[in-house]
Amino acid sequence: MENNVLSNDLSLESQKDSILSYLQTGRSLSPLEALNMFNCLRLGARISDLRKEGYNIETTYNKTGKRYAKYILKH
């Protein structure tokens, strides 16, 4: 069980690092894109983690069709 928890923590760190690298390219990221690209089911939680580390990430919402958030890193 302990290895599973450690493995999960490393996976979350890896997802967070991958998401940060992606956002640093100037592109926005939606939850569906994060799921497809990084196997991340909880993009909002990873964004929250990055914000706690001091990154300025803006949230915008798609207003057509289904409502969903998109995140972009502000410099």
N, C-alpha and C positions, 0 to 999 in steps of 0.2 A: 504494500500500500504506500509506503514512504517513497519508493521509487516513482510510483504513479503521480504523487503530488509534486515531486521535484520535476518530473518530466513535464507536467502541466504548467508549472511556473516558468520553465524554460521556453515552452511553446508560446506562452503569453508574452514573454519578453521578445521572442523572435517576431511575433506578429506585430507588436508595438514598434519594434525597430524597422520592420518592413514597411509598415504604414507611414512612419515618419519619413523614411527615405522617399517613398512615393510622393508624399505631400510636399517634400522639399523640391520636387521638380516643377512645382507650380500648378499641378493638376488638382482637380477636386476629386473627392472619393465618396461614393454612396455605399450604403450597407450591402446592396446586391453585388457591387463591384468588389467590395472587401471580401465577401464570401467567395466569389469566383477566383479572385487573385491570391488571397492570403488564407483562405479557409477560416475566416474570422466571422463567427456568428454574432459577436457582441461589439460591433464597431464603436458604438457610443461609449462603452466602458473603456476601450483602448484610447479613445479621444480624451476621455476624462483623465486617464492616467497621464497622457501627454500634457494636458493643460496643467495638471498638478506639478509637472516638471518645468513649467514656465513657458511652454509653447503657446503662441497666440493663434488659436484655431477658430475660424469663423464658421458658424452654421448657417446655411441657407436652406430653404425648403422649396421643393418642386410644387408648383401650384396648379399644374395640369394633370388630370387623371388622378392616380393614386398619390397621396402625399407622403413624401419621404425626405429625409435630411441629406444634404451634401456638405462635406467638410472641406475647407481649404485653409492652408497655412498662410497667415499674414506675417509679413516681415517688418 
